[in-house]
Amino acid sequence: MIPIKPFVRHEEQCPHCGDTLRGGEVLWQGIHVCVSTKCEGCGREYLEDMRVGHATYSPYRVEMPDYILTGDAKSRKWLGEPLRQSLMNPSYDLAVGMTVHKKKASSRVIIVNTIDYLYGHALLKLLNVQREYEQSPEMGIIVIVQKSLEWMVPAYVSEIWTVDVPFSKARNFYPLLHHRMIEELIRFDEVYISPAYSHPSQFEIEQFTGVSRYDEERELKPRITFVWREDRLWSGSHHIARAVQKFPQLKRGLKPLIYHQRSKIIGLFRRLRESFPDHRFTVAGLGRTGSFPAWISDERVSRFDRDSEMRVCEVYAASRLVIGIHGSNMLLPSAHAGMTIDLMPKDRWGNYAQDILFHETDHRLTAYKYRFVPMESSVTLVADMAAAQLKGADHFNMQMMEERQRQGEHSSWRGKAATGRV
């Protein structure tokens, strides 16, 4: 936790003279939580990232008044430069506001800021709430969240600050929103900022979605589900996906490729159906282009809201296996389903496993249950891999658990021997 009230804890070194930079006032930029600093030696002034979100490992500094940016070159394009631009060109959009939901009173609070321009980033930050709550139960938790993720905020938080900022405009700096947050903080004696790590590991997804993970004993007729999306397709070329992301207007001409993806999914399911005739086959995700045969359950939606999000999480939780293209669309499926196959575009291997919410604690089971394969893989290859993964799961789990079971038996025997009750 980083204290910001009654004092701000932030000490860095001046990049010019090496003297100490002392933290002053907090600036709520949006994605970034910044602090104004001044060098005790040369007197230069800066706006700096506090170690929150992606700035925990890639912080940026903007020297004032000339807005000179310094920081990690790797993240400069998507993280550092947008920060600089937002400070230079603040937005006074009156449509951007904040609704405060007060649930229980607390004078000492931890703020988890989840604002981001990408859905997946925001969701991952939100998962930090559980860790903060469990580590500091005496503190109140305040979650700053965008509307589309408000439904996932756990019930035990003290307050929810819902901001009217769509993902597409979340990189902007809104001074009016900053001032509103400063006004709200007057109510508290102590305020801390959560690091809101970009890839937290301590969470139980049920606390956020209200939907339990896959349980093979609970599911009488398990599913195999493909996670649908229409902006990154299961095609033979990653160049198409990159072009669509760079030029959104190209989506209008994608229908032939979307229908090609549909055909591949049907072919995949037909092959798997031969080996698993007792399974249900489902397509779920965003986009309604095309239709599927009656034996494939179509759970796709044109847009997500609270009800449809919860419904699709229930679909994932009933799935022995989910298959889909790498991206934020795989976060909730992987968190709920029994196993996952992630189809990786060629240019996304550097983001390996960042779209997966692992829930296994045994690394051997993790290696078995989560598979990563090239997006260019054929229908036959993916079907064969999925079939082997499904067929071998029980045997693999039995082999890996044998040692634990035997160790448990030995421990029980030793305990009885020590008391003479063998």
N, C-alpha and C positions, 0 to 999 in steps of 0.2 A: 504493500500500500504506500502511496505517496501523499504525505500531508499537504494540504493547501489552505487549511484554516485551523487554528488562528494564525499560523505562519506557513509559508511556502518553503518546502525543502527541495532545493535545486541548486547544486553547485557544479559548475563546469569550468574549464580553462579557456581563456581567451585565445583564439587561434592566431592572433597577431603578436601579443606580448607574453602569453603564457600565464598571466595573472588570473586571479579568481574571478569568476562571474557569479554574482549573487542574484537569486531569483527575486522578482518583484511581484507584479500582478499576473493573474491567470487570464489567458485569452481563450475563450471557447470558440475555436475556428469552425468546429463541426466534426469532421473526421479526426482532426488533430486537437489535442489539448496542449496549448502553448503557454509559455511564460515569458514575460519581458525580463531581460537581464542587462546589467551594466558592468563593464570591467572596472575593477577597483584600481587598475594600473593606468591604462591608456584612455579610459572613459568611453570607449566605443559601446554602442547599444545594439541589442539584438532581440529578436523574437525566436524562441527555441522550442523545439518539441520536448514535451515531457515524455518519459519512457512509458508510453501507452500505446496499445495496439501494435501496428507494424513498426512504430517508432521505438519499441523495446529493443530492436536490433538494428534499426536503420533510421536514427534520428536526423533531423535537418535543422539548420540554423539559418536565419535570414538576418543579414546585417542591415540595420537602418541608418539613414533614411533612404539608401540607394537600392534596397531589396536585393542584396547580393546573397545568393544561395550557396551554402556549402553542406556537404554530406555525402553519403554513399552513392557512387556513380551507378551502381546496378539498379537502384530503385528510383533514381532521379526522375525518369520520364513519367512514371505513373504515380509517384508519391511525393517527391520533393518539388518538382516544377509546378504541379497543380497547387501546392500550398503557397508558393511564391506568387503565382498568378492571382490566387484568391485574395491574398492580402493587398495586392496592388489594385485589384478591381473588386471591392466588396459589393455585394448585392443587397439592395434595399427592397426586395420583393415583399410587399405587404401580405401576400398570401401565405408566407412562411410563418407559422406560429408554433405554439407549444401548449399542450394540454397536460395539466398536472393532476394525477390521480393519487390522492393521499389515502393510504390504507391503514397505516398505524403510525403513531407518533414516535419520534426518536430524535435525540439531541446530537447524537454522534452517528455519522453516516459514511458509507463507502459508496462512491458513484462508479457505476459500470457504464462507460460510454460505448455504445454499439454502432453509432452512426457510421455509415460507409457508402461508397458508390457501387459496391457489388454485394448482392444478396448473400453470397457465401461468406464473405468477410464479416458481414454484420452478424450472421447466424453464429459463426465461430466465436466471435467476441461475446455474444450473449451467453454462451456455455460457461463463461467464467463466473457467472453468478453463483452457481452451486459451490464452487471452491471458496469464494469469499464468505458465503453464508456459513459454511461448515467450519472454516478457520476462525471466524470472528462472529460467533452467534450473539454476542452482546451488542453488536453494531446493527444499525438499520442499513438496508440496501436500497439505493436509488438506481433505477435502470433508465438510461436515456435511449430511446428506441424509436425507429421509424414505424409507421403504421402497419406495414405488412408483416412485421414480426412481433407486434404487440401481443398477439394471441399465445405466443410461446413463453412469455415472461412468467416465471414460477409464482405461485400464489403467496409465498412467504415473504416477498419483498415488501419494503415499507412504502415506497412510492414508485410510480411509473411516470416518466416525463416523455410523452409521445410527441415527436416533432413532425410537422407537416412538410417533410423534405423527401421528395422521391429520389430513388437511387441515382437517376440521371442528373440530378442537380446537387448531389450531396458533396461534391468537391468545392462548392462555393463557400465563401465566408459571409455569414449573415449577421451584421452588427446588432440588429434588433433582437435576434435570438440570443446572442452573447449577453446583451444587457438583461434579458429576461432571466437567464440562468444565474447571473450575478445577484439579481434581486431575490431569487428563490433561496440562495445560499445564506441570506441574512438570518433565516430562521434557525440555523444550526450552530451549535457551539464548536463542534469539531467536524471537519470534512476531509476525507481521504479519497484519492483516485485509485481505482483498481488498475493494474497493468493491462488488464483485458488482453491477455496473450492471443496472438493470431491463430495459434493451434493448441488449444488447451487439451489436456488428457484426463482431467478429473471431472467426470460428469456422468450422470445417468439420464439417458434421453427421455425416460418416462416423466421426469420432473419438469420437462419443458413442453412436451407434446401431449402428455397425459395418456400415451399409448405405450403399452408394454412391448418389449422386443419379442422376436419370434420364439415360440416354444413348441417344439415338435410334438409334445404330449397334448398340447391344447388344440392343435390343428388336425382335424379329421381328414381334410382334403387340402393339402398344401398347394401353394401356387408357385409358378415360375413366372416372374414379371420382367418385362422390358420397360426401361424408363425412357419415355419418348421426349424428344425435343426437336424443334424444326429449324434451329439456327446453327446447330452443329450436328451434322448428319453422319450416319453410318454409311459412308461412301468409301470409294477406293482411293481418295486423295485428300490429304490434309490441306492442300492449297485452296480447295473450295471452301472449307470451313473458315480459313483465314480471310478469304475474300469477302465472305458474307459478314463477318464481324467488322471488317474495316469499312465496307460499303453496305450499310443496311438496306439501301434501295434495291440491292440485288435479290432480296428475299422474294420479291414478286415473281421472279423468274425461276424459283426453286422447285415449283410443283413437280416437274418430272423427277427430280432427285429425291423429293420427299416420298413420292410414290415408289421409287426404287428402294428406299429404306423400308417402306411398308412391306414390299415383296420379300426383302431379306428377312424381316422379322417373322413373317408367315412361314418362310422356308425353314428358319431356325426352329420355330415351334413345332412344325410338322415332324422334323427329325427327332426332337426331344419327346414328342407325343408317342412315338413308337416305343420308346424305352420307359416312359412314365405315363401310361394311359389313365392312371388314377389321379393325376395332378390337374389343377386348373391352370389355364394360361391367360395372362393378363397383360395389357398394355396400359400404362399410366404415365401421366406427365402433362406438359403444357403444349396445346395445339390440337386441333381437331380435323386436320386435313385427311381425307380418305376414310375408308371404313375397313373393318376386319370381318372375317368369317364368324358365324354365330358361335362357334366353339371357343373363340378368343374373346374374353371379357374386355370391353373397351371402357376404361376408367379415366380417359383423358378429359381435360377441361380446357375451356377457352381462356379462363382467367382463374386465379386462385383467390379464395377468401378463407375466412376462418373455418367454415364448415367443410369446404372441399379439401383444405389442407389436412384437417383431422381425418377425413375419410381416406385420403390417399396414404396417410401414415398407417392406418389400419390395414390397407392393402399390402403395404410393404411388410408389416409385422406378421402377415399371414403367408409370407413368401419364403420358401426354403432358399430360393436363389433370386437375386435381382441382377439384371444385366443392363448396362447402359454406357453411353459415351461419357468420357471424363468431363467433369465440371461440377459446379455447385449443385446441379440437379441430382448428384449422387450422394450428397451429405445425409439427408434424411432416409433415403432407401438403405444405405449401408448401415446406418445406426439402428434400424429396426429389423432388417431381414436376417435370415440365418447365414447366408453366404453371398458373396459379391463377385461379379466379373466386371472389371473396368476396362473399357475399350479406349486405348490411349492414342490420340492424334500424335503424329510425328513430332510436332513442335511443342508438345506438352510434357515430354519426359522429364524436363527440369522441374515440373510441378508434381512429380510422382507422389501419390498417396495424400496429397493435400485436400482432395475432395472426399476422403473416406473418414468416417467416424468409427474408429475401432472400438469394439466393446469386449474383446477377449483379453484376459490377463496372461494367458499362457502363449508365449511367442510362437510355439509350434503350431497351435491351433490357428493363430493369426495368419501364419504363412499358408496354411491350407485353405482357410475360409475366404481370403481376399486375393483374387487373382488379377493381374494386370497384363493385358495383351495388346499388341498393336491394333489400331482401328482398322488397318488394311486387311486384317485377318478375314478369311473366307467364312461363309456360313457353315460349311462343313467342319472347319477347324474349331470354331466357337462351339458348335453343337457337340462335337466330340469331347472338348475340354469340359463343358458343362455337365455332360452325362457322366464322365469319369469322376468329376468333383462330387456330384450328387450320390452316385452309387458307392463311392468309397468313403463317404463321410463317417458313417457309423463305425466302420472297421478302423479307420485312422484314429478316431476319438478313443476307441477302446484301447488301441496300442499305446497311445500317449498317456492314458489314465491308469494303465496297469501299474506303473511304478508307484503312483500316489496311493492306489488302493492297497498295494502290498505293504507300503510303508505304514499306512494306517493300521493294517492288520498286525504288523510287527509291534507297533507302538501299543496297541491294545493288549497284545500277548505279554509284552514286557511289564505293562502296568499290572496285569493279573498275577504275573510271576512274582512281582515285588511284594504283593500282599498275600501270596500263598494261595490265591484262588484261581488256579489254572484248570 
